[in-house]
Amino acid sequence: MAEIDEMQSRHISYWRKLNKKLRGKPYPVITIQRRTLSTASEILDTICDIPFDKLSMSLYFYCQDVGMAQFTHAYESQIELAGANPDKFVFGLHEFYTRMASKIRKEDLYDLFFEFYYRCMKMRFKSSNEKIDDKVMIAYQNLLIQQLEYMRPSKFDLNVFVAGRKTTGEVMTRPDQFPTFDAAMYEFNDAIEQGQRFKDAEEYLYSLYRKHGYDINNETDQLVIVMQDKAHTTTCCTLLPFINEYTYDILPQTVFSNNTKLIMDILHQVDVSALKNALKKRKRTLPMAGVSINFSENPSVNYIILKEILYDNAVYMLYRLNTSDGDLSGLYETKDQFFSSILSSSESHQYLSDRIEALVLYCYASQVLRDYPLSEIGKYISVCGTELLSASCYSQGERLRNVYDRVPTTLNKENLEVGEASIQGYIRKLPAGHKASEEARELAESLGYDLEANETYVRPFIKQVFRLKEKDRG
């Protein structure tokens, strides 16, 4: 208890010192630096009971496994600084983030940073290295998420968050689902610092939340939104390397309510291990723009969107599962059989993640394999006691669709320009008497495709297309 009181006292001291420093600054500047202070405080709380030698050892093995020394050394040094000199860490973190963001922007390292973040997240999901303390991975993740606050195209537009990168190079953004949620707590802390007295401090705090549009009446309501925000942000950040203007609709459109009862009501008899092995030799590619599988007669699970993307010489399947409680998004690596779900980040929720995995992978298999017909999904999977009997699949098209930019209803020569577009690889039937080249067969096999004698694999390529001029894009 004494240690907790000491930490709280130290955090209050940090808050007061930062407030003096920020007096008179614009609101966005104040908000970003307060968020950075909150991140620093959360990191200190996370690692406070880890001896420094164990902290350093965990960081060494974690960063060694992640790779990408260009980034790992920089962020590793910050966590070590937090363990060795908390005050210096707290009040130097804003400058560190600013410096790293400038380096990423000037050297065009966005793609590398997105990959780095994904590797760090994947390590947390998959790591079995007993020498790495899980708390160190959590602290490292928190450190990286806050870096993204400094990487928006417009740094002080607090209503959006970094979402990915277009094939034309521009950094993409998505709406922040809870852009003013932390404002209530900051205003509450300001009131305390100014000596304001409250008849009921908790009710005053909840009234501030309601003022900002959040229906919070007790501590449980507050915690629910905190957890939803973390889950939503973590999901979107994990998908960063794979989101462009053609895959943007994979990101959650609505926040998942963390209703684990819905997931517990998913029952399946799918041999997931066998299914994953089968997916190593897929017979088909998904349509260029993906597919939508609808469950029209199930009140809890509405539809799922599936897309494929070639990344780092491997095929990744991206998914967004729309339910009555919001969207669940993630990916599946066909090469190493890694399935990503926000539920995977918690050991206690692993069995829930397994249920989502079975549903998503069966839907994927129904489109790229022959032995898992969609019409038979009801034999294996039910939701809330209802078999998924009425599943129907709709191709979203054989041409890539820009689902990020707002396109005007009429196009003319004045608002179009010639540009380049990346086209996904695909399996193509060959004319009678023709066969695929050995090179095409080897490439298909390396990506997990099992070609028939009369099929070939068309490698990804760049083609010239007409697209909106930059000034006419949304």
C-alpha positions as CSV (number, residue, x, y, z in Angstrom):
1,M,0.0,0.0,0.0
2,A,2.9,2.4,0.8
3,E,4.4,1.8,-2.6
4,I,1.0,2.6,-4.3
5,D,0.7,5.8,-2.3
6,E,4.3,6.7,-3.2
7,M,3.5,6.2,-6.9
8,Q,0.3,8.2,-6.8
9,S,2.2,11.0,-5.0
10,R,4.9,10.9,-7.7
11,H,2.3,11.0,-10.5
12,I,0.5,14.0,-9.0
13,S,3.9,15.7,-8.7
14,Y,4.6,15.0,-12.4
15,W,1.1,16.3,-13.4
16,R,1.7,19.6,-11.5
17,K,5.1,20.1,-13.0
18,L,3.8,19.5,-16.5
19,N,0.9,21.9,-16.0
20,K,3.2,24.7,-15.1
21,K,5.3,24.0,-18.2
22,L,2.2,24.0,-20.5
23,R,0.5,27.1,-19.1
24,G,-0.7,29.2,-22.0
25,K,-0.1,26.6,-24.7
26,P,-2.8,25.7,-27.3
27,Y,-5.2,23.0,-26.4
28,P,-3.9,20.3,-28.8
29,V,-0.3,20.8,-27.5
30,I,-1.5,20.4,-23.9
31,T,-3.6,17.3,-24.8
32,I,-0.8,15.5,-26.6
33,Q,1.7,16.1,-23.8
34,R,-0.8,15.1,-21.2
35,R,-1.4,11.9,-23.0
36,T,2.3,11.3,-23.2
37,L,2.6,11.9,-19.4
38,S,-0.3,9.4,-18.9
39,T,1.6,6.8,-21.1
40,A,4.8,7.4,-19.1
41,S,3.0,7.0,-15.8
42,E,1.3,3.8,-17.0
43,I,4.7,2.4,-18.1
44,L,6.2,3.2,-14.7
45,D,3.3,1.4,-13.0
46,T,3.7,-1.6,-15.3
47,I,7.4,-2.2,-14.6
48,C,7.6,-0.9,-11.1
49,D,8.1,-4.3,-9.5
50,I,10.6,-5.6,-12.0
51,P,14.3,-5.5,-10.8
52,F,16.4,-3.5,-13.3
53,D,18.6,-6.5,-14.2
54,K,15.5,-8.6,-15.1
55,L,14.1,-5.6,-17.0
56,S,17.2,-5.3,-19.1
57,M,17.4,-9.0,-19.7
58,S,13.7,-9.1,-20.9
59,L,14.3,-6.1,-23.2
60,Y,17.4,-7.8,-24.6
61,F,15.7,-11.0,-25.5
62,Y,12.5,-9.3,-26.7
63,C,14.3,-6.9,-29.0
64,Q,16.6,-9.6,-30.2
65,D,13.5,-11.7,-31.2
66,V,11.7,-8.8,-32.8
67,G,14.7,-7.7,-34.8
68,M,14.8,-4.3,-36.7
69,A,17.6,-2.8,-34.6
70,Q,17.0,0.6,-36.2
71,F,14.0,0.9,-34.0
72,T,14.4,-1.6,-31.1
73,H,17.5,0.1,-29.7
74,A,15.8,3.5,-29.6
75,Y,12.6,2.2,-27.8
76,E,14.6,-0.2,-25.6
77,S,16.6,2.6,-24.3
78,Q,13.4,4.4,-23.2
79,I,12.1,1.5,-21.2
80,E,15.5,1.1,-19.6
81,L,15.5,4.8,-18.7
82,A,12.1,4.4,-17.1
83,G,13.6,1.7,-14.9
84,A,16.8,3.6,-14.1
85,N,15.7,7.2,-13.9
86,P,11.8,7.7,-13.9
87,D,11.9,11.5,-13.7
88,K,14.2,11.8,-16.7
89,F,12.1,9.3,-18.6
90,V,8.8,11.1,-17.9
91,F,10.0,14.6,-18.8
92,G,12.1,13.5,-21.8
93,L,9.5,11.3,-23.5
94,H,7.7,14.1,-25.4
95,E,11.0,15.2,-26.9
96,F,11.9,11.6,-27.8
97,Y,8.6,11.0,-29.6
98,T,9.0,14.3,-31.5
99,R,12.5,13.4,-32.6
100,M,11.5,9.9,-33.7
101,A,8.5,11.2,-35.6
102,S,10.7,13.7,-37.4
103,K,13.2,10.9,-38.3
104,I,10.4,8.7,-39.6
105,R,8.9,11.5,-41.7
106,K,12.2,12.8,-43.1
107,E,13.6,9.3,-44.0
108,D,10.3,7.9,-45.1
109,L,10.3,5.1,-42.6
110,Y,6.5,4.7,-42.2
111,D,6.4,1.3,-43.7
112,L,9.3,0.1,-41.6
113,F,7.7,1.5,-38.4
114,F,4.4,-0.2,-39.2
115,E,6.1,-3.5,-39.7
116,F,8.1,-3.0,-36.5
117,Y,4.9,-2.4,-34.6
118,Y,3.3,-5.5,-36.0
119,R,6.3,-7.6,-35.1
120,C,6.2,-6.3,-31.6
121,M,2.5,-7.1,-31.3
122,K,3.0,-10.6,-32.8
123,M,5.7,-11.3,-30.4
124,R,3.4,-10.5,-27.5
125,F,0.8,-12.9,-28.9
126,K,3.2,-15.7,-29.7
127,S,6.2,-15.4,-27.4
128,S,7.1,-18.5,-25.4
129,N,10.5,-17.2,-24.3
130,E,10.4,-17.5,-20.5
131,K,13.2,-14.9,-20.2
132,I,10.8,-12.2,-21.4
133,D,8.5,-10.7,-18.7
134,D,5.0,-10.1,-20.1
135,K,4.9,-6.8,-18.3
136,V,7.9,-5.6,-20.4
137,M,6.0,-6.4,-23.6
138,I,3.0,-4.5,-22.4
139,A,5.1,-1.5,-21.5
140,Y,6.8,-1.6,-24.9
141,Q,3.4,-1.8,-26.6
142,N,2.2,1.2,-24.7
143,L,5.3,3.1,-25.6
144,L,4.8,2.5,-29.4
145,I,1.1,3.3,-29.5
146,Q,1.7,6.8,-28.1
147,Q,4.4,7.3,-30.8
148,L,1.5,7.3,-33.4
149,E,0.1,10.4,-31.8
150,Y,3.1,12.2,-33.2
151,M,2.8,10.7,-36.7
152,R,-0.5,12.1,-38.0
153,P,-0.3,14.0,-41.3
154,S,-1.7,16.9,-39.2
155,K,-0.2,16.4,-35.8
156,F,-2.7,18.4,-33.9
157,D,-5.9,16.9,-35.5
158,L,-6.9,15.0,-32.4
159,N,-10.1,13.7,-34.1
160,V,-8.2,11.2,-36.2
161,F,-5.5,8.5,-35.7
162,V,-3.0,6.9,-38.1
163,A,-4.6,4.0,-40.0
164,G,-2.1,2.8,-42.6
165,R,-0.5,4.0,-45.9
166,K,-1.9,4.4,-49.4
167,T,-0.1,2.7,-52.3
168,T,0.7,6.2,-53.5
169,G,2.6,6.9,-50.3
170,E,0.3,9.2,-48.2
171,V,-0.3,8.3,-44.6
172,M,-3.9,7.4,-44.0
173,T,-6.1,8.2,-41.0
174,R,-9.2,6.9,-39.4
175,P,-11.7,8.7,-37.0
176,D,-10.7,8.4,-33.4
177,Q,-13.7,6.6,-31.8
178,F,-13.2,8.3,-28.4
179,P,-11.4,11.6,-29.3
180,T,-12.4,13.5,-26.1
181,F,-12.6,10.7,-23.6
182,D,-9.6,11.7,-21.6
183,A,-10.6,15.4,-21.5
184,A,-12.9,14.8,-18.6
185,M,-10.2,13.4,-16.4
186,Y,-7.8,16.2,-17.3
187,E,-10.5,18.8,-16.4
188,F,-11.1,16.9,-13.1
189,N,-7.4,17.0,-12.3
190,D,-7.2,20.7,-13.1
191,A,-10.1,21.4,-10.8
192,I,-8.4,19.5,-7.9
193,E,-5.2,21.4,-8.5
194,Q,-7.0,24.7,-8.5
195,G,-8.4,23.8,-5.0
196,Q,-12.0,23.3,-6.1
197,R,-14.1,21.4,-3.5
198,F,-16.7,18.8,-4.4
199,K,-19.8,17.6,-2.6
200,D,-19.4,14.3,-4.5
201,A,-16.1,14.1,-6.4
202,E,-17.0,10.9,-8.3
203,E,-20.3,12.4,-9.5
204,Y,-18.5,15.5,-10.6
205,L,-16.1,13.5,-12.7
206,Y,-19.0,11.5,-14.2
207,S,-20.8,14.8,-15.0
208,L,-17.7,15.9,-16.9
209,Y,-17.7,12.7,-19.0
210,R,-21.4,13.3,-19.8
211,K,-20.6,16.9,-20.8
212,H,-18.2,15.4,-23.4
213,G,-20.9,13.0,-24.7
214,Y,-20.1,9.8,-22.8
215,D,-22.9,8.2,-20.8
216,I,-20.9,7.4,-17.7
217,N,-22.6,7.1,-14.3
218,N,-20.3,4.9,-12.4
219,E,-16.8,3.3,-12.3
220,T,-18.0,0.3,-14.4
221,D,-19.2,2.5,-17.2
222,Q,-15.9,4.3,-17.2
223,L,-13.9,1.1,-17.3
224,V,-16.0,-0.4,-20.1
225,I,-15.0,2.5,-22.4
226,V,-11.4,2.4,-21.4
227,M,-11.3,-1.3,-22.3
228,Q,-13.2,-0.7,-25.6
229,D,-10.8,2.1,-26.6
230,K,-7.7,0.0,-25.8
231,A,-9.1,-3.0,-27.8
232,H,-10.1,-0.9,-30.8
233,T,-6.8,1.0,-30.9
234,T,-4.7,-2.2,-30.5
235,T,-6.7,-3.9,-33.3
236,C,-6.2,-1.0,-35.7
237,C,-2.5,-0.6,-34.9
238,T,-1.8,-4.3,-35.4
239,L,-3.2,-4.0,-38.9
240,L,-1.1,-1.0,-39.8
241,P,1.2,-2.6,-42.4
242,F,-1.7,-4.2,-44.3
243,I,-4.1,-1.2,-44.6
244,N,-4.1,0.8,-47.8
245,E,-6.9,2.5,-49.8
246,Y,-8.1,-1.0,-51.0
247,T,-8.2,-2.7,-47.6
248,Y,-9.3,0.2,-45.4
249,D,-12.7,-1.3,-44.9
250,I,-11.1,-4.2,-43.0
251,L,-10.7,-1.8,-40.0
252,P,-13.5,-2.0,-37.4
253,Q,-16.3,0.4,-38.4
254,T,-18.0,0.1,-35.1
255,V,-16.3,-0.5,-31.7
256,F,-16.7,-4.0,-30.3
257,S,-18.5,-3.9,-26.9
258,N,-16.3,-6.6,-25.4
259,N,-19.4,-8.8,-25.0
260,T,-17.7,-12.1,-24.4
261,K,-21.1,-13.8,-24.0
262,L,-21.7,-13.4,-27.7
263,I,-18.4,-15.2,-28.4
264,M,-19.1,-17.9,-25.8
265,D,-22.3,-18.6,-27.7
266,I,-20.3,-19.5,-30.8
267,L,-20.0,-23.3,-30.7
268,H,-18.0,-25.3,-33.3
269,Q,-16.9,-28.8,-34.2
270,V,-14.1,-27.6,-36.5
271,D,-10.8,-29.3,-36.4
272,V,-8.8,-26.0,-36.6
273,S,-5.4,-27.7,-36.8
274,A,-6.5,-29.8,-39.8
275,L,-8.1,-26.7,-41.4
276,K,-4.8,-24.7,-41.0
277,N,-2.8,-27.5,-42.6
278,A,-5.3,-27.7,-45.5
279,L,-5.0,-23.9,-46.0
280,K,-1.3,-24.4,-46.7
281,K,-2.2,-25.6,-50.2
282,R,-5.1,-23.4,-51.3
283,K,-6.8,-24.0,-54.6
284,R,-8.1,-20.5,-55.3
285,T,-7.3,-16.8,-54.6
286,L,-10.0,-14.5,-53.3
287,P,-11.5,-12.0,-55.7
288,M,-9.3,-8.9,-56.0
289,A,-11.7,-6.8,-53.9
290,G,-12.5,-9.6,-51.5
291,V,-15.7,-11.4,-50.6
292,S,-18.6,-10.7,-48.2
293,I,-20.3,-13.7,-46.5
294,N,-23.7,-12.8,-45.1
295,F,-25.5,-14.6,-42.3
296,S,-29.0,-13.2,-42.9
297,E,-30.9,-15.3,-40.4
298,N,-28.6,-15.0,-37.4
299,P,-29.3,-12.1,-35.1
300,S,-25.9,-12.0,-33.6
301,V,-23.4,-12.5,-36.4
302,N,-24.3,-10.4,-39.5
303,Y,-21.5,-10.8,-42.1
304,I,-17.8,-11.2,-42.6
305,I,-15.5,-9.5,-45.2
306,L,-12.4,-11.4,-46.3
307,K,-9.5,-10.0,-48.4
308,E,-6.1,-11.2,-49.3
309,I,-2.9,-9.2,-49.5
310,L,0.6,-10.1,-50.5
311,Y,3.1,-8.8,-47.9
312,D,6.7,-9.7,-47.3
313,N,6.5,-12.6,-49.7
314,A,3.6,-14.2,-47.9
315,V,-0.2,-14.1,-48.4
316,Y,-2.2,-12.6,-45.5
317,M,-5.9,-13.0,-45.2
318,L,-7.6,-10.0,-43.6
319,Y,-11.0,-10.2,-42.0
320,R,-13.7,-8.0,-40.5
321,L,-16.5,-9.9,-38.6
322,N,-19.6,-7.7,-38.1
323,T,-21.7,-8.7,-35.1
324,S,-24.6,-7.3,-33.1
325,D,-22.0,-6.0,-30.6
326,G,-19.6,-4.4,-33.1
327,D,-16.8,-5.4,-35.4
328,L,-13.9,-7.8,-34.8
329,S,-11.0,-7.4,-37.2
330,G,-7.7,-9.2,-37.6
331,L,-5.6,-11.4,-40.0
332,Y,-4.3,-14.8,-40.7
333,E,-0.8,-15.5,-42.0
334,T,-1.1,-18.4,-44.3
335,K,2.6,-19.3,-44.2
336,D,3.2,-19.6,-40.5
337,Q,-0.5,-20.1,-39.5
338,F,-0.6,-17.1,-37.1
339,F,-4.2,-15.9,-36.4
340,S,-4.6,-12.4,-35.0
341,S,-7.5,-11.4,-32.8
342,I,-7.8,-8.8,-30.1
343,L,-8.9,-11.6,-27.8
344,S,-5.5,-13.3,-28.3
345,S,-3.8,-10.6,-26.3
346,S,-5.3,-12.0,-23.1
347,E,-4.5,-15.6,-21.9
348,S,-7.8,-15.7,-20.1
349,H,-9.6,-15.0,-23.4
350,Q,-7.7,-17.5,-25.6
351,Y,-10.5,-19.9,-25.6
352,L,-12.8,-17.1,-26.9
353,S,-10.2,-16.3,-29.6
354,D,-10.3,-20.0,-30.7
355,R,-14.0,-19.7,-31.4
356,I,-13.6,-16.7,-33.6
357,E,-10.7,-18.4,-35.3
358,A,-12.8,-21.4,-36.2
359,L,-15.6,-19.3,-37.7
360,V,-13.3,-17.0,-39.7
361,L,-11.0,-19.8,-41.0
362,Y,-13.9,-22.0,-42.1
363,C,-15.4,-19.0,-44.0
364,Y,-12.0,-18.5,-45.6
365,A,-11.5,-22.2,-46.5
366,S,-15.0,-22.2,-48.1
367,Q,-13.6,-19.7,-50.7
368,V,-10.2,-21.1,-51.4
369,L,-10.5,-24.8,-50.8
370,R,-12.9,-27.5,-52.2
371,D,-13.6,-29.6,-49.1
372,Y,-15.2,-26.9,-46.9
373,P,-18.4,-25.8,-48.8
374,L,-20.1,-22.8,-47.3
375,S,-23.4,-24.6,-47.6
376,E,-22.3,-27.0,-44.9
377,I,-21.1,-24.5,-42.4
378,G,-24.2,-25.1,-40.2
379,K,-23.0,-28.7,-39.6
380,Y,-20.0,-27.3,-37.8
381,I,-20.8,-23.9,-36.4
382,S,-23.7,-22.4,-34.5
383,V,-24.2,-19.0,-32.8
384,C,-26.5,-18.5,-29.9
385,G,-28.0,-21.9,-30.6
386,T,-28.7,-21.1,-34.2
387,E,-26.9,-23.0,-37.0
388,L,-25.4,-20.8,-39.7
389,L,-27.6,-22.4,-42.3
390,S,-28.3,-19.4,-44.5
391,A,-24.7,-18.2,-45.2
392,S,-24.4,-16.7,-48.7
393,C,-21.2,-15.3,-50.4
394,Y,-20.9,-12.3,-52.6
395,S,-17.8,-11.4,-54.5
396,Q,-16.9,-7.7,-54.1
397,G,-15.4,-7.7,-57.6
398,E,-12.3,-8.7,-59.7
399,R,-11.1,-5.1,-59.7
400,L,-9.6,-3.3,-56.8
401,R,-11.9,-0.7,-55.2
402,N,-10.6,2.4,-53.5
403,V,-12.6,2.2,-50.2
404,Y,-10.8,5.1,-48.5
405,D,-11.0,8.2,-50.7
406,R,-14.4,9.8,-51.4
407,V,-15.0,9.7,-55.1
408,P,-17.1,12.3,-56.9
409,T,-20.3,11.0,-58.6
410,T,-19.0,12.2,-62.0
411,L,-15.4,11.9,-63.3
412,N,-13.9,13.9,-66.1
413,K,-10.5,14.5,-67.6
414,E,-10.0,17.6,-65.4
415,N,-9.9,15.6,-62.1
416,L,-8.1,12.4,-63.3
417,E,-4.4,11.7,-63.7
418,V,-2.4,8.6,-64.8
419,G,-0.8,6.7,-61.9
420,E,0.4,3.3,-60.8
421,A,-1.6,0.7,-58.9
422,S,-0.4,-2.5,-57.3
423,I,-2.4,-5.5,-58.6
424,Q,-2.6,-8.6,-56.4
425,G,-1.4,-12.0,-57.8
426,Y,-4.1,-14.5,-58.8
427,I,-4.7,-18.0,-60.2
428,R,-5.6,-18.1,-63.9
429,K,-6.9,-20.9,-66.1
430,L,-4.7,-21.7,-69.1
431,P,-5.8,-22.4,-72.7
432,A,-6.0,-26.0,-73.7
433,G,-2.5,-27.5,-74.3
434,H,-0.7,-24.9,-72.2
435,K,1.0,-25.4,-68.9
436,A,2.4,-23.1,-66.2
437,S,6.1,-22.3,-66.3
438,E,8.3,-23.8,-63.6
439,E,8.9,-20.3,-62.2
440,A,5.2,-19.7,-61.8
441,R,4.7,-23.1,-60.1
442,E,7.5,-22.5,-57.7
443,L,6.2,-19.0,-56.8
444,A,2.7,-20.4,-56.3
445,E,4.0,-23.1,-54.1
446,S,6.0,-20.7,-52.0
447,L,2.8,-18.7,-51.4
448,G,0.7,-21.7,-50.4
449,Y,-1.2,-22.3,-53.7
450,D,-1.7,-25.8,-55.2
451,L,-2.1,-25.3,-58.9
452,E,-4.0,-27.7,-61.2
453,A,-2.3,-28.9,-64.4
454,N,-4.2,-26.2,-66.5
455,E,-3.6,-23.3,-64.1
456,T,-0.8,-20.7,-63.6
457,Y,-0.2,-18.1,-61.0
458,V,0.0,-14.5,-62.2
459,R,2.5,-12.7,-60.0
460,P,1.6,-9.3,-58.5
461,F,2.4,-6.4,-60.8
462,I,2.1,-2.7,-61.3
463,K,-0.2,-1.3,-63.9
464,Q,-1.0,2.2,-65.1
465,V,-4.5,3.4,-64.1
466,F,-6.6,6.6,-64.1
467,R,-7.1,8.0,-60.6
468,L,-8.3,11.1,-58.9
469,K,-5.8,14.0,-58.7
470,E,-4.6,14.7,-55.2
471,K,-6.6,17.9,-54.8
472,D,-9.8,16.1,-55.6
473,R,-9.4,13.2,-53.1
474,G,-11.3,13.2,-49.9
